Amino acid sequence: MELIFSERMKNMNGTATREIFKLLSNPEIISFAGGNPAIECLPTERVKLIANDICASPDFPRVLQYGLTAGFPEFRQELCKYVETAGIYGAEMQNVLVISGGQQGIDLALKAFINPGDVILVEDPTYLAFLQLANSYEGVCKGVKANDDGLDLNDLEEKIKKYNAKMLYCVPTFSNPTGKTYSVENRKAIAELTAKYGVIVIEDDPYSKLRFKGEYVPAMKSFDKTGNVIFISSFSKIISPGNRTGVAVGAPEIIRKMEIGKQGTDLHTPNFSQMITYEYLKRGYLAPDLEKSVKIYGDKKAAMSKAIAKYMPEEFECTDPDGGLFIWGRFPEKIDVVKVFPEAIARKVAYIQGCVFFADGSGNNYIRLNYSYANTDMIEEGIKRLGDLFKEKLAE
Ligand SMILES: Cc1ncc(COP(=O)(O)O)c(C=O)c1O
């Protein structure tokens, strides 16, 4: 039988990172490709304890029953407090929606706002799964230039006007893929500019808690005066990605629409997952655990930067993030990292090709390197392998 898929799904393939997940299962390959938190940072003992307590509680049948789409009320209440750590004050129950990871928050925001052909502005480069998802709603992504301070405000305004843009998607803190962070002034200016033109902003924030250097920066949402910013935070990188919990914060009308969208998607985030994250936050485990994780990530990042300086060709330029999970690097244009990739795999080292992060598919001379998953010895060995390989390629 011929399968005739929808127009929406026609151009969708598995994302490069999901495909590369398969490579992670080969222990011989040193992978800088995924975005997994370090295994040693997963709070296994604490979650075991919480899970036992949940099962032993007289309230346990409530966990096994259907729940509210917006999430457990006590969890949502806790989340109103939690987002204060991102500089977002005054959130009430009607402003928060429990989501099954940040990815679902993005999906629900797109579902609520995007019609086929609507233009969505994104930082160039941006999170590749966003590009895929936007495509599935038949949105059209256009890249906005960025500099070390954040988005180029002139380019942003020009493109908002030129395309009559409906939405802006950005990862202002420790971006995936670049690891860069927008300044406070840049955040304020983006909040003002998008409010002026009535552009909805998705502020995607899975990484801000993973800061090992530099000053805390409040969320862009904290500068939102008109309710056009949707803040999406996830517990994947700081508690567990497998537990699938996160929170969306926004104006009540937007949250309500996203809640209705969520009913169609999964009815509600699994109660057990919600309860684990709720108890984890309520018991005050996050701050001390983060302190340890951030130290681990800082050490791994330092090991990668050191190895890059030692082994990579001198033409290779890269970012120096203060947090998050990624370093972003650029080779001279004659290097095509897509073509080189099979040779890297043959030498048992993996990276992500930069072109998947650009709205127009350009950027074949860029790579994203993840430093959270491998240990420091593997980081040194993997970067050495890449350095040798790319030095050979540059000499050809
Ligand atoms: C920028 C960004 N947004 C969203 C996600 C989705 O994460 P989750 O759905 O696990 O919260 C990721 C995961 O890597 C990411 O890097």
The ligand as a Gaussian input file, in Angstrom:
#p B3LYP/6-31G(d) Opt

LIG

0 1
 C       17.134000      24.534000      23.566000
 C       16.384000      23.309000      23.946000
 N       15.054000      23.390000      24.106000
 C       14.327000      22.324000      24.453000
 C       14.921000      21.098000      24.653000
 C       14.031000      19.936000      24.996000
 O       14.291000      19.444000      26.211000
 P       13.210000      18.733000      27.162000
 O       11.981000      18.498000      26.365000
 O       13.860000      17.480000      27.603000
 O       12.989000      19.713000      28.256000
 C       16.311000      20.953000      24.496000
 C       16.951000      19.652000      24.664000
 O       18.089000      19.422000      24.403000
 C       17.060000      22.096000      24.134000
 O       18.376000      22.051000      23.955000

